[in-house]
Structure formats: structure tokens, C-alpha cells
Amino acid sequence: MAAEGVEIGVGKCLYETDAAIKVVIDGKDADPMWIPKSQIHEDSEVFEDGGEGVIVVSAWFAKKSGLGE
């Protein structure tokens, strides 16, 4: 069973490294943010540079980053 994921919005990946992706989330005034690849949930539609869609992260990362419960 996969760990719980939290949808943080629809967005686009602007840049990718071996360890993380830099995303911008539509409709939020916040600056682009880095998300460790290890915290991207399997239900996410965005995994790599140029990817667009719903961004889903681990519940732990969402809480730590102030993005979810």
C-alpha cells in the first residue's frame, strides 16, 4: 500500500536535477519551489522537467512545507 499523498495543486516543472524538481503552482503567488523526488507521490502527474498537471507529494512533505494538513 502506497503512503498517503496530498494534492498541492496544478503546476509545471521548470527544472530538474538528479534529486529534485523545481515547480511553479498555478494560481499561487508563491515563488517556484523545489520538491525532492523522494517526496513526489506516485499519483502525481509531474515528475520531470517540462511536466505539467496535478502535483501530489507525500503527506509528510506537504505538512512540513505548509502545503497541506
PDB file of N, CA, C, O and CB in Angstrom:
ATOM      1  N   MET A   1       0.839  -1.181   0.000  1.00  0.00           N
ATOM      2  CA  MET A   1       0.000   0.000   0.000  1.00  0.00           C
ATOM      3  C   MET A   1       0.887   1.249   0.000  1.00  0.00           C
ATOM      4  O   MET A   1       1.817   1.360   0.799  1.00  0.00           O
ATOM      5  CB  MET A   1      -0.956  -0.005   1.221  1.00  0.00           C
ATOM      6  N   ALA A   2       0.590   2.182  -0.902  1.00  0.00           N
ATOM      7  CA  ALA A   2       1.374   3.411  -1.009  1.00  0.00           C
ATOM      8  C   ALA A   2       1.039   4.361   0.137  1.00  0.00           C
ATOM      9  O   ALA A   2      -0.078   4.369   0.654  1.00  0.00           O
ATOM     10  CB  ALA A   2       1.122   4.098  -2.362  1.00  0.00           C
ATOM     11  N   ALA A   3       2.021   5.151   0.515  1.00  0.00           N
ATOM     12  CA  ALA A   3       1.806   6.163   1.544  1.00  0.00           C
ATOM     13  C   ALA A   3       0.808   7.194   1.028  1.00  0.00           C
ATOM     14  O   ALA A   3       0.650   7.378  -0.179  1.00  0.00           O
ATOM     15  CB  ALA A   3       3.146   6.844   1.949  1.00  0.00           C
ATOM     16  N   GLU A   4       0.145   7.857   1.957  1.00  0.00           N
ATOM     17  CA  GLU A   4      -0.850   8.859   1.612  1.00  0.00           C
ATOM     18  C   GLU A   4      -0.210  10.028   0.867  1.00  0.00           C
ATOM     19  O   GLU A   4       0.876  10.484   1.225  1.00  0.00           O
ATOM     20  CB  GLU A   4      -1.561   9.357   2.871  1.00  0.00           C
ATOM     21  N   GLY A   5      -0.889  10.502  -0.163  1.00  0.00           N
ATOM     22  CA  GLY A   5      -0.418  11.653  -0.919  1.00  0.00           C
ATOM     23  C   GLY A   5      -1.338  12.839  -0.716  1.00  0.00           C
ATOM     24  O   GLY A   5      -2.515  12.675  -0.397  1.00  0.00           O
ATOM     25  N   VAL A   6      -0.797  14.043  -0.902  1.00  0.00           N
ATOM     26  CA  VAL A   6      -1.567  15.274  -0.782  1.00  0.00           C
ATOM     27  C   VAL A   6      -1.417  16.058  -2.078  1.00  0.00           C
ATOM     28  O   VAL A   6      -0.304  16.356  -2.511  1.00  0.00           O
ATOM     29  CB  VAL A   6      -1.101  16.121   0.447  1.00  0.00           C
ATOM     30  N   GLU A   7      -2.542  16.385  -2.687  1.00  0.00           N
ATOM     31  CA  GLU A   7      -2.530  17.187  -3.904  1.00  0.00           C
ATOM     32  C   GLU A   7      -2.266  18.639  -3.519  1.00  0.00           C
ATOM     33  O   GLU A   7      -3.009  19.220  -2.727  1.00  0.00           O
ATOM     34  CB  GLU A   7      -3.875  17.047  -4.690  1.00  0.00           C
ATOM     35  N   ILE A   8      -1.207  19.227  -4.080  1.00  0.00           N
ATOM     36  CA  ILE A   8      -0.871  20.610  -3.723  1.00  0.00           C
ATOM     37  C   ILE A   8      -1.245  21.598  -4.823  1.00  0.00           C
ATOM     38  O   ILE A   8      -1.049  22.802  -4.662  1.00  0.00           O
ATOM     39  CB  ILE A   8       0.614  20.724  -3.418  1.00  0.00           C
ATOM     40  N   GLY A   9      -1.774  21.109  -5.926  1.00  0.00           N
ATOM     41  CA  GLY A   9      -2.234  21.978  -6.990  1.00  0.00           C
ATOM     42  C   GLY A   9      -1.808  21.503  -8.362  1.00  0.00           C
ATOM     43  O   GLY A   9      -1.159  20.469  -8.520  1.00  0.00           O
ATOM     44  N   VAL A  10      -2.198  22.298  -9.354  1.00  0.00           N
ATOM     45  CA  VAL A  10      -1.819  22.030 -10.733  1.00  0.00           C
ATOM     46  C   VAL A  10      -0.643  22.938 -11.045  1.00  0.00           C
ATOM     47  O   VAL A  10      -0.666  24.127 -10.727  1.00  0.00           O
ATOM     48  CB  VAL A  10      -3.018  22.262 -11.732  1.00  0.00           C
ATOM     49  N   GLY A  11       0.366  22.385 -11.658  1.00  0.00           N
ATOM     50  CA  GLY A  11       1.543  23.194 -11.930  1.00  0.00           C
ATOM     51  C   GLY A  11       2.409  22.617 -13.020  1.00  0.00           C
ATOM     52  O   GLY A  11       2.011  21.722 -13.766  1.00  0.00           O
ATOM     53  N   LYS A  12       3.625  23.168 -13.088  1.00  0.00           N
ATOM     54  CA  LYS A  12       4.568  22.788 -14.133  1.00  0.00           C
ATOM     55  C   LYS A  12       5.961  22.704 -13.543  1.00  0.00           C
ATOM     56  O   LYS A  12       6.337  23.504 -12.686  1.00  0.00           O
ATOM     57  CB  LYS A  12       4.532  23.791 -15.308  1.00  0.00           C
ATOM     58  N   CYS A  13       6.718  21.731 -14.007  1.00  0.00           N
ATOM     59  CA  CYS A  13       8.117  21.601 -13.613  1.00  0.00           C
ATOM     60  C   CYS A  13       8.964  22.498 -14.511  1.00  0.00           C
ATOM     61  O   CYS A  13       8.915  22.400 -15.737  1.00  0.00           O
ATOM     62  CB  CYS A  13       8.591  20.117 -13.699  1.00  0.00           C
ATOM     63  N   LEU A  14       9.737  23.367 -13.879  1.00  0.00           N
ATOM     64  CA  LEU A  14      10.592  24.304 -14.596  1.00  0.00           C
ATOM     65  C   LEU A  14      12.012  23.789 -14.789  1.00  0.00           C
ATOM     66  O   LEU A  14      12.696  24.157 -15.744  1.00  0.00           O
ATOM     67  CB  LEU A  14      10.632  25.612 -13.866  1.00  0.00           C
ATOM     68  N   TYR A  15      12.451  22.920 -13.856  1.00  0.00           N
ATOM     69  CA  TYR A  15      13.839  22.472 -13.871  1.00  0.00           C
ATOM     70  C   TYR A  15      13.935  21.173 -13.099  1.00  0.00           C
ATOM     71  O   TYR A  15      13.144  20.922 -12.189  1.00  0.00           O
ATOM     72  CB  TYR A  15      14.788  23.546 -13.272  1.00  0.00           C
ATOM     73  N   GLU A  16      14.904  20.347 -13.461  1.00  0.00           N
ATOM     74  CA  GLU A  16      15.079  19.051 -12.804  1.00  0.00           C
ATOM     75  C   GLU A  16      16.554  18.794 -12.541  1.00  0.00           C
ATOM     76  O   GLU A  16      17.405  19.074 -13.385  1.00  0.00           O
ATOM     77  CB  GLU A  16      14.482  17.916 -13.661  1.00  0.00           C
ATOM     78  N   THR A  17      16.846  18.261 -11.364  1.00  0.00           N
ATOM     79  CA  THR A  17      18.174  17.756 -11.051  1.00  0.00           C
ATOM     80  C   THR A  17      18.028  16.263 -10.772  1.00  0.00           C
ATOM     81  O   THR A  17      16.931  15.714 -10.879  1.00  0.00           O
ATOM     82  CB  THR A  17      18.817  18.519  -9.826  1.00  0.00           C
ATOM     83  N   ASP A  18      19.130  15.607 -10.416  1.00  0.00           N
ATOM     84  CA  ASP A  18      19.046  14.186 -10.072  1.00  0.00           C
ATOM     85  C   ASP A  18      18.179  13.951  -8.833  1.00  0.00           C
ATOM     86  O   ASP A  18      17.570  12.891  -8.692  1.00  0.00           O
ATOM     87  CB  ASP A  18      20.445  13.619  -9.840  1.00  0.00           C
ATOM     88  N   ALA A  19      18.126  14.944  -7.934  1.00  0.00           N
ATOM     89  CA  ALA A  19      17.469  14.745  -6.645  1.00  0.00           C
ATOM     90  C   ALA A  19      16.131  15.455  -6.471  1.00  0.00           C
ATOM     91  O   ALA A  19      15.369  15.105  -5.570  1.00  0.00           O
ATOM     92  CB  ALA A  19      18.373  15.187  -5.579  1.00  0.00           C
ATOM     93  N   ALA A  20      15.822  16.450  -7.319  1.00  0.00           N
ATOM     94  CA  ALA A  20      14.617  17.243  -7.075  1.00  0.00           C
ATOM     95  C   ALA A  20      14.096  17.879  -8.360  1.00  0.00           C
ATOM     96  O   ALA A  20      14.786  17.920  -9.378  1.00  0.00           O
ATOM     97  CB  ALA A  20      14.899  18.325  -6.037  1.00  0.00           C
ATOM     98  N   ILE A  21      12.852  18.376  -8.286  1.00  0.00           N
ATOM     99  CA  ILE A  21      12.285  19.158  -9.376  1.00  0.00           C
ATOM    100  C   ILE A  21      11.877  20.525  -8.824  1.00  0.00           C
ATOM    101  O   ILE A  21      11.490  20.646  -7.662  1.00  0.00           O
ATOM    102  CB  ILE A  21      11.063  18.422 -10.028  1.00  0.00           C
ATOM    103  N   LYS A  22      11.970  21.546  -9.671  1.00  0.00           N
ATOM    104  CA  LYS A  22      11.563  22.892  -9.306  1.00  0.00           C
ATOM    105  C   LYS A  22      10.241  23.161 -10.018  1.00  0.00           C
ATOM    106  O   LYS A  22      10.165  23.098 -11.245  1.00  0.00           O
ATOM    107  CB  LYS A  22      12.662  23.962  -9.687  1.00  0.00           C
ATOM    108  N   VAL A  23       9.200  23.460  -9.239  1.00  0.00           N
ATOM    109  CA  VAL A  23       7.862  23.613  -9.807  1.00  0.00           C
ATOM    110  C   VAL A  23       7.272  24.978  -9.483  1.00  0.00           C
ATOM    111  O   VAL A  23       7.634  25.626  -8.501  1.00  0.00           O
ATOM    112  CB  VAL A  23       6.941  22.513  -9.293  1.00  0.00           C
ATOM    113  N   VAL A  24       6.366  25.382 -10.333  1.00  0.00           N
ATOM    114  CA  VAL A  24       5.535  26.549 -10.077  1.00  0.00           C
ATOM    115  C   VAL A  24       4.100  26.023 -10.051  1.00  0.00           C
ATOM    116  O   VAL A  24       3.706  25.226 -10.903  1.00  0.00           O
ATOM    117  CB  VAL A  24       5.743  27.698 -11.177  1.00  0.00           C
ATOM    118  N   ILE A  25       3.327  26.477  -9.068  1.00  0.00           N
ATOM    119  CA  ILE A  25       1.956  26.010  -8.913  1.00  0.00           C
ATOM    120  C   ILE A  25       1.009  27.098  -9.392  1.00  0.00           C
ATOM    121  O   ILE A  25       1.074  28.234  -8.921  1.00  0.00           O
ATOM    122  CB  ILE A  25       1.657  25.625  -7.438  1.00  0.00           C
ATOM    123  N   ASP A  26       0.128  26.757 -10.326  1.00  0.00           N
ATOM    124  CA  ASP A  26      -0.820  27.707 -10.893  1.00  0.00           C
ATOM    125  C   ASP A  26      -1.706  28.313  -9.805  1.00  0.00           C
ATOM    126  O   ASP A  26      -2.132  27.622  -8.879  1.00  0.00           O
ATOM    127  CB  ASP A  26      -1.682  27.024 -11.959  1.00  0.00           C
ATOM    128  N   GLY A  27      -1.974  29.603  -9.931  1.00  0.00           N
ATOM    129  CA  GLY A  27      -2.893  30.276  -9.029  1.00  0.00           C
ATOM    130  C   GLY A  27      -2.325  30.635  -7.673  1.00  0.00           C
ATOM    131  O   GLY A  27      -3.035  31.190  -6.835  1.00  0.00           O
ATOM    132  N   LYS A  28      -1.058  30.329  -7.441  1.00  0.00           N
ATOM    133  CA  LYS A  28      -0.426  30.683  -6.166  1.00  0.00           C
ATOM    134  C   LYS A  28       0.620  31.756  -6.444  1.00  0.00           C
ATOM    135  O   LYS A  28       1.360  31.679  -7.425  1.00  0.00           O
ATOM    136  CB  LYS A  28       0.221  29.425  -5.471  1.00  0.00           C
ATOM    137  N   ASP A  29       0.673  32.749  -5.576  1.00  0.00           N
ATOM    138  CA  ASP A  29       1.625  33.841  -5.757  1.00  0.00           C
ATOM    139  C   ASP A  29       3.022  33.488  -5.265  1.00  0.00           C
ATOM    140  O   ASP A  29       3.941  34.301  -5.362  1.00  0.00           O
ATOM    141  CB  ASP A  29       1.136  35.073  -5.041  1.00  0.00           C
ATOM    142  N   ALA A  30       3.180  32.305  -4.750  1.00  0.00           N
ATOM    143  CA  ALA A  30       4.470  31.897  -4.192  1.00  0.00           C
ATOM    144  C   ALA A  30       5.514  31.723  -5.295  1.00  0.00           C
ATOM    145  O   ALA A  30       5.189  31.467  -6.455  1.00  0.00           O
ATOM    146  CB  ALA A  30       4.319  30.592  -3.396  1.00  0.00           C
ATOM    147  N   ASP A  31       6.762  31.868  -4.899  1.00  0.00           N
ATOM    148  CA  ASP A  31       7.873  31.615  -5.815  1.00  0.00           C
ATOM    149  C   ASP A  31       7.920  30.131  -6.161  1.00  0.00           C
ATOM    150  O   ASP A  31       7.379  29.301  -5.430  1.00  0.00           O
ATOM    151  CB  ASP A  31       9.219  32.075  -5.193  1.00  0.00           C
ATOM    152  N   PRO A  32       8.566  29.799  -7.275  1.00  0.00           N
ATOM    153  CA  PRO A  32       8.758  28.370  -7.585  1.00  0.00           C
ATOM    154  C   PRO A  32       9.430  27.668  -6.406  1.00  0.00           C
ATOM    155  O   PRO A  32      10.214  28.276  -5.679  1.00  0.00           O
ATOM    156  CB  PRO A  32       9.614  28.192  -8.879  1.00  0.00           C
ATOM    157  N   MET A  33       9.123  26.408  -6.225  1.00  0.00           N
ATOM    158  CA  MET A  33       9.675  25.660  -5.091  1.00  0.00           C
ATOM    159  C   MET A  33      10.307  24.360  -5.552  1.00  0.00           C
ATOM    160  O   MET A  33       9.925  23.778  -6.567  1.00  0.00           O
ATOM    161  CB  MET A  33       8.586  25.373  -4.055  1.00  0.00           C
ATOM    162  N   TRP A  34      11.291  23.921  -4.771  1.00  0.00           N
ATOM    163  CA  TRP A  34      11.947  22.642  -5.008  1.00  0.00           C
ATOM    164  C   TRP A  34      11.216  21.553  -4.246  1.00  0.00           C
ATOM    165  O   TRP A  34      10.855  21.731  -3.082  1.00  0.00           O
ATOM    166  CB  TRP A  34      13.435  22.695  -4.592  1.00  0.00           C
ATOM    167  N   ILE A  35      10.998  20.422  -4.907  1.00  0.00           N
ATOM    168  CA  ILE A  35      10.406  19.247  -4.266  1.00  0.00           C
ATOM    169  C   ILE A  35      11.368  18.082  -4.478  1.00  0.00           C
ATOM    170  O   ILE A  35      11.686  17.738  -5.616  1.00  0.00           O
ATOM    171  CB  ILE A  35       8.969  18.923  -4.849  1.00  0.00           C
ATOM    172  N   PRO A  36      11.833  17.476  -3.387  1.00  0.00           N
ATOM    173  CA  PRO A  36      12.693  16.292  -3.542  1.00  0.00           C
ATOM    174  C   PRO A  36      11.945  15.186  -4.298  1.00  0.00           C
ATOM    175  O   PRO A  36      10.768  14.937  -4.037  1.00  0.00           O
ATOM    176  CB  PRO A  36      13.165  15.772  -2.151  1.00  0.00           C
ATOM    177  N   LYS A  37      12.623  14.541  -5.215  1.00  0.00           N
ATOM    178  CA  LYS A  37      11.974  13.467  -5.971  1.00  0.00           C
ATOM    179  C   LYS A  37      11.464  12.361  -5.060  1.00  0.00           C
ATOM    180  O   LYS A  37      10.477  11.696  -5.372  1.00  0.00           O
ATOM    181  CB  LYS A  37      12.938  12.886  -6.992  1.00  0.00           C
ATOM    182  N   SER A  38      12.140  12.168  -3.933  1.00  0.00           N
ATOM    183  CA  SER A  38      11.718  11.124  -2.990  1.00  0.00           C
ATOM    184  C   SER A  38      10.377  11.450  -2.346  1.00  0.00           C
ATOM    185  O   SER A  38       9.749  10.570  -1.758  1.00  0.00           O
ATOM    186  CB  SER A  38      12.774  10.933  -1.907  1.00  0.00           C
ATOM    187  N   GLN A  39       9.927  12.699  -2.444  1.00  0.00           N
ATOM    188  CA  GLN A  39       8.670  13.105  -1.815  1.00  0.00           C
ATOM    189  C   GLN A  39       7.527  13.275  -2.818  1.00  0.00           C
ATOM    190  O   GLN A  39       6.420  13.654  -2.437  1.00  0.00           O
ATOM    191  CB  GLN A  39       8.874  14.399  -1.062  1.00  0.00           C
ATOM    192  N   ILE A  40       7.789  12.997  -4.087  1.00  0.00           N
ATOM    193  CA  ILE A  40       6.739  13.067  -5.099  1.00  0.00           C
ATOM    194  C   ILE A  40       5.958  11.759  -5.052  1.00  0.00           C
ATOM    195  O   ILE A  40       6.534  10.678  -5.182  1.00  0.00           O
ATOM    196  CB  ILE A  40       7.333  13.325  -6.532  1.00  0.00           C
ATOM    197  N   HIS A  41       4.662  11.862  -4.869  1.00  0.00           N
ATOM    198  CA  HIS A  41       3.795  10.689  -4.741  1.00  0.00           C
ATOM    199  C   HIS A  41       3.581  10.038  -6.105  1.00  0.00           C
ATOM    200  O   HIS A  41       3.621  10.712  -7.134  1.00  0.00           O
ATOM    201  CB  HIS A  41       2.437  11.078  -4.114  1.00  0.00           C
ATOM    202  N   GLU A  42       3.356   8.741  -6.107  1.00  0.00           N
ATOM    203  CA  GLU A  42       3.160   8.004  -7.361  1.00  0.00           C
ATOM    204  C   GLU A  42       1.924   8.470  -8.135  1.00  0.00           C
ATOM    205  O   GLU A  42       1.837   8.233  -9.340  1.00  0.00           O
ATOM    206  CB  GLU A  42       3.043   6.520  -7.069  1.00  0.00           C
ATOM    207  N   ASP A  43       0.970   9.127  -7.472  1.00  0.00           N
ATOM    208  CA  ASP A  43      -0.229   9.629  -8.143  1.00  0.00           C
ATOM    209  C   ASP A  43      -0.001  10.979  -8.830  1.00  0.00           C
ATOM    210  O   ASP A  43      -0.883  11.467  -9.536  1.00  0.00           O
ATOM    211  CB  ASP A  43      -1.359   9.753  -7.143  1.00  0.00           C
ATOM    212  N   SER A  44       1.169  11.581  -8.630  1.00  0.00           N
ATOM    213  CA  SER A  44       1.467  12.870  -9.238  1.00  0.00           C
ATOM    214  C   SER A  44       1.550  12.744 -10.757  1.00  0.00           C
ATOM    215  O   SER A  44       1.965  11.708 -11.278  1.00  0.00           O
ATOM    216  CB  SER A  44       2.777  13.435  -8.678  1.00  0.00           C
ATOM    217  N   GLU A  45       1.153  13.805 -11.464  1.00  0.00           N
ATOM    218  CA  GLU A  45       1.277  13.843 -12.917  1.00  0.00           C
ATOM    219  C   GLU A  45       2.574  14.540 -13.333  1.00  0.00           C
ATOM    220  O   GLU A  45       2.925  14.541 -14.513  1.00  0.00           O
ATOM    221  CB  GLU A  45       0.065  14.556 -13.540  1.00  0.00           C
ATOM    222  N   VAL A  46       3.284  15.130 -12.375  1.00  0.00           N
ATOM    223  CA  VAL A  46       4.510  15.874 -12.661  1.00  0.00           C
ATOM    224  C   VAL A  46       5.686  15.184 -11.968  1.00  0.00           C
ATOM    225  O   VAL A  46       5.719  15.064 -10.744  1.00  0.00           O
ATOM    226  CB  VAL A  46       4.384  17.361 -12.195  1.00  0.00           C
ATOM    227  N   PHE A  47       6.656  14.733 -12.781  1.00  0.00           N
ATOM    228  CA  PHE A  47       7.821  14.019 -12.267  1.00  0.00           C
ATOM    229  C   PHE A  47       9.141  14.565 -12.803  1.00  0.00           C
ATOM    230  O   PHE A  47      10.195  14.337 -12.210  1.00  0.00           O
ATOM    231  CB  PHE A  47       7.709  12.558 -12.605  1.00  0.00           C
ATOM    232  N   GLU A  48       9.085  15.295 -13.939  1.00  0.00           N
ATOM    233  CA  GLU A  48      10.324  15.670 -14.608  1.00  0.00           C
ATOM    234  C   GLU A  48      10.188  17.007 -15.318  1.00  0.00           C
ATOM    235  O   GLU A  48       9.090  17.550 -15.436  1.00  0.00           O
ATOM    236  CB  GLU A  48      10.736  14.595 -15.600  1.00  0.00           C
ATOM    237  N   ASP A  49      11.315  17.531 -15.789  1.00  0.00           N
ATOM    238  CA  ASP A  49      11.376  18.820 -16.472  1.00  0.00           C
ATOM    239  C   ASP A  49      10.346  18.884 -17.602  1.00  0.00           C
ATOM    240  O   ASP A  49      10.273  17.987 -18.442  1.00  0.00           O
ATOM    241  CB  ASP A  49      12.790  19.068 -17.024  1.00  0.00           C
ATOM    242  N   GLY A  50       9.558  19.952 -17.610  1.00  0.00           N
ATOM    243  CA  GLY A  50       8.548  20.146 -18.638  1.00  0.00           C
ATOM    244  C   GLY A  50       7.209  19.514 -18.328  1.00  0.00           C
ATOM    245  O   GLY A  50       6.223  19.797 -19.009  1.00  0.00           O
ATOM    246  N   GLY A  51       7.150  18.660 -17.308  1.00  0.00           N
ATOM    247  CA  GLY A  51       5.901  18.007 -16.944  1.00  0.00           C
ATOM    248  C   GLY A  51       4.879  19.016 -16.426  1.00  0.00           C
ATOM    249  O   GLY A  51       5.234  19.961 -15.721  1.00  0.00           O
ATOM    250  N   GLU A  52       3.608  18.813 -16.778  1.00  0.00           N
ATOM    251  CA  GLU A  52       2.526  19.676 -16.316  1.00  0.00           C
ATOM    252  C   GLU A  52       1.366  18.819 -15.846  1.00  0.00           C
ATOM    253  O   GLU A  52       1.113  17.747 -16.395  1.00  0.00           O
ATOM    254  CB  GLU A  52       2.072  20.645 -17.431  1.00  0.00           C
ATOM    255  N   GLY A  53       0.655  19.298 -14.818  1.00  0.00           N
ATOM    256  CA  GLY A  53      -0.511  18.589 -14.318  1.00  0.00           C
ATOM    257  C   GLY A  53      -0.628  18.706 -12.815  1.00  0.00           C
ATOM    258  O   GLY A  53      -0.056  19.603 -12.195  1.00  0.00           O
ATOM    259  N   VAL A  54      -1.379  17.786 -12.241  1.00  0.00           N
ATOM    260  CA  VAL A  54      -1.607  17.759 -10.803  1.00  0.00           C
ATOM    261  C   VAL A  54      -0.325  17.303 -10.103  1.00  0.00           C
ATOM    262  O   VAL A  54       0.285  16.304 -10.484  1.00  0.00           O
ATOM    263  CB  VAL A  54      -2.801  16.822 -10.446  1.00  0.00           C
ATOM    264  N   ILE A  55       0.067  18.050  -9.077  1.00  0.00           N
ATOM    265  CA  ILE A  55       1.260  17.706  -8.302  1.00  0.00           C
ATOM    266  C   ILE A  55       0.811  17.109  -6.975  1.00  0.00           C
ATOM    267  O   ILE A  55       0.076  17.733  -6.210  1.00  0.00           O
ATOM    268  CB  ILE A  55       2.178  18.960  -8.073  1.00  0.00           C
ATOM    269  N   VAL A  56       1.271  15.884  -6.721  1.00  0.00           N
ATOM    270  CA  VAL A  56       0.934  15.179  -5.486  1.00  0.00           C
ATOM    271  C   VAL A  56       2.235  14.831  -4.780  1.00  0.00           C
ATOM    272  O   VAL A  56       3.149  14.259  -5.375  1.00  0.00           O
ATOM    273  CB  VAL A  56       0.079  13.891  -5.770  1.00  0.00           C
ATOM    274  N   VAL A  57       2.304  15.188  -3.495  1.00  0.00           N
ATOM    275  CA  VAL A  57       3.504  14.926  -2.695  1.00  0.00           C
ATOM    276  C   VAL A  57       3.123  14.095  -1.485  1.00  0.00           C
ATOM    277  O   VAL A  57       1.942  13.891  -1.203  1.00  0.00           O
ATOM    278  CB  VAL A  57       4.191  16.249  -2.257  1.00  0.00           C
ATOM    279  N   SER A  58       4.141  13.615  -0.766  1.00  0.00           N
ATOM    280  CA  SER A  58       3.873  12.853   0.455  1.00  0.00           C
ATOM    281  C   SER A  58       3.194  13.761   1.480  1.00  0.00           C
ATOM    282  O   SER A  58       3.410  14.973   1.490  1.00  0.00           O
ATOM    283  CB  SER A  58       5.188  12.253   1.037  1.00  0.00           C
ATOM    284  N   ALA A  59       2.382  13.166   2.331  1.00  0.00           N
ATOM    285  CA  ALA A  59       1.699  13.925   3.375  1.00  0.00           C
ATOM    286  C   ALA A  59       2.714  14.595   4.293  1.00  0.00           C
ATOM    287  O   ALA A  59       2.502  15.726   4.731  1.00  0.00           O
ATOM    288  CB  ALA A  59       0.764  13.010   4.188  1.00  0.00           C
ATOM    289  N   TRP A  60       3.813  13.906   4.588  1.00  0.00           N
ATOM    290  CA  TRP A  60       4.846  14.477   5.450  1.00  0.00           C
ATOM    291  C   TRP A  60       5.420  15.750   4.842  1.00  0.00           C
ATOM    292  O   TRP A  60       5.550  16.759   5.535  1.00  0.00           O
ATOM    293  CB  TRP A  60       5.964  13.458   5.695  1.00  0.00           C
ATOM    294  N   PHE A  61       5.769  15.717   3.546  1.00  0.00           N
ATOM    295  CA  PHE A  61       6.358  16.881   2.891  1.00  0.00           C
ATOM    296  C   PHE A  61       5.359  18.029   2.809  1.00  0.00           C
ATOM    297  O   PHE A  61       5.729  19.188   3.001  1.00  0.00           O
ATOM    298  CB  PHE A  61       6.849  16.511   1.492  1.00  0.00           C
ATOM    299  N   ALA A  62       4.109  17.719   2.527  1.00  0.00           N
ATOM    300  CA  ALA A  62       3.071  18.760   2.445  1.00  0.00           C
ATOM    301  C   ALA A  62       2.929  19.468   3.784  1.00  0.00           C
ATOM    302  O   ALA A  62       2.835  20.694   3.834  1.00  0.00           O
ATOM    303  CB  ALA A  62       1.712  18.153   2.017  1.00  0.00           C
ATOM    304  N   LYS A  63       2.915  18.701   4.870  1.00  0.00           N
ATOM    305  CA  LYS A  63       2.776  19.290   6.195  1.00  0.00           C
ATOM    306  C   LYS A  63       4.020  20.121   6.549  1.00  0.00           C
ATOM    307  O   LYS A  63       3.898  21.245   7.035  1.00  0.00           O
ATOM    308  CB  LYS A  63       2.546  18.186   7.251  1.00  0.00           C
ATOM    309  N   LYS A  64       5.200  19.570   6.305  1.00  0.00           N
ATOM    310  CA  LYS A  64       6.466  20.257   6.615  1.00  0.00           C
ATOM    311  C   LYS A  64       6.577  21.560   5.839  1.00  0.00           C
ATOM    312  O   LYS A  64       7.116  22.539   6.357  1.00  0.00           O
ATOM    313  CB  LYS A  64       7.672  19.350   6.292  1.00  0.00           C
ATOM    314  N   SER A  65       6.078  21.593   4.609  1.00  0.00           N
ATOM    315  CA  SER A  65       6.200  22.760   3.748  1.00  0.00           C
ATOM    316  C   SER A  65       5.046  23.737   3.882  1.00  0.00           C
ATOM    317  O   SER A  65       5.037  24.784   3.234  1.00  0.00           O
ATOM    318  CB  SER A  65       6.311  22.326   2.332  1.00  0.00           C
ATOM    319  N   GLY A  66       4.055  23.396   4.733  1.00  0.00           N
ATOM    320  CA  GLY A  66       2.895  24.264   4.904  1.00  0.00           C
ATOM    321  C   GLY A  66       1.937  24.217   3.739  1.00  0.00           C
ATOM    322  O   GLY A  66       1.195  25.171   3.505  1.00  0.00           O
ATOM    323  N   LEU A  67       1.943  23.113   2.998  1.00  0.00           N
ATOM    324  CA  LEU A  67       1.105  22.984   1.802  1.00  0.00           C
ATOM    325  C   LEU A  67      -0.141  22.134   2.033  1.00  0.00           C
ATOM    326  O   LEU A  67      -1.008  22.060   1.161  1.00  0.00           O
ATOM    327  CB  LEU A  67       1.913  22.390   0.676  1.00  0.00           C
ATOM    328  N   GLY A  68      -0.236  21.513   3.161  1.00  0.00           N
ATOM    329  CA  GLY A  68      -1.384  20.622   3.399  1.00  0.00           C
ATOM    330  C   GLY A  68      -1.538  20.355   4.869  1.00  0.00           C
ATOM    331  O   GLY A  68      -0.946  21.021   5.718  1.00  0.00           O
ATOM    332  N   GLU A  69      -2.343  19.368   5.145  1.00  0.00           N
ATOM    333  CA  GLU A  69      -2.703  19.022   6.519  1.00  0.00           C
ATOM    334  C   GLU A  69      -1.527  18.773   7.408  1.00  0.00           C
ATOM    335  O   GLU A  69      -1.699  18.473   8.590  1.00  0.00           O
ATOM    336  CB  GLU A  69      -3.564  17.833   6.529  1.00  0.00           C
TER     337      GLU A  69
END
